[in-house]
Every structure is written in C-alpha cells, then in structure tokens.
C-alpha cells in the first residue's frame, strides 16, 4: 500500500485533563506548529516550567495573556520571524 501525505492546516480546540505529561507534550507540539498556539490550563509543575523554558531556548516566542499561554512556534525556521504578532 502506498500512501501520500500532503501538508495541511489543522485548527480547533481540544480539552484534555490537566496532567504534567500532557502539558509537556502540548508544549512540544506548540514549538513545532507554525503560527500561534493558545494553551489554557497548563499545570504549574516544575516539569512543565522546565519544558516551557526549553521551548523558549529552542526559539519559541511565549507570552502570557490573562493566564493563557500564547506560543509562536514553527521550529526551527519560523519562531522568531515576527514575535510581535
């Protein structure tokens, strides 16, 4: 079986239980996603805070907007193109 995969755009919202392991995975996905990811309810664990620092060091632009994290990703090429937007 031969399958061809084409790039596409995914949009939507997902609600999942708060867990530090899911929080770390969400941060990794936000780092790799082009554009901006909104994360609401990231657990305030040491592990999640360290993961947040790692994605910043890898180039993600992270802002806090009334308790929601706004992560501009696109690693490794697009994170810092226009952090003001």
Steps between C-alpha positions, in 0.01 A plus 500: 500500500636840403378808687582860415480760776457867411553801729179644638368742758339378819287728715280437799484469875561197715420464869704242687553423869776700666809287530866593495583234238227628266612857572855418390372340179280802429802729536703281260216510245468877539873537434473306173170650381510791258314804627365557848373241747282601795546286811250545783550315827860383477582332834728707722745215561879523497506262201270722294694813598825334390339390172380857447856626548630239253262611222601862565868405468418319173350819360129502587354837586279464810265761644257482789160652422269498804610153608510352151834427336544617143779305333633596157674193366623371170830352611764536370433765236200717577490556876663842499385642166258745659460448877295819531203345318 
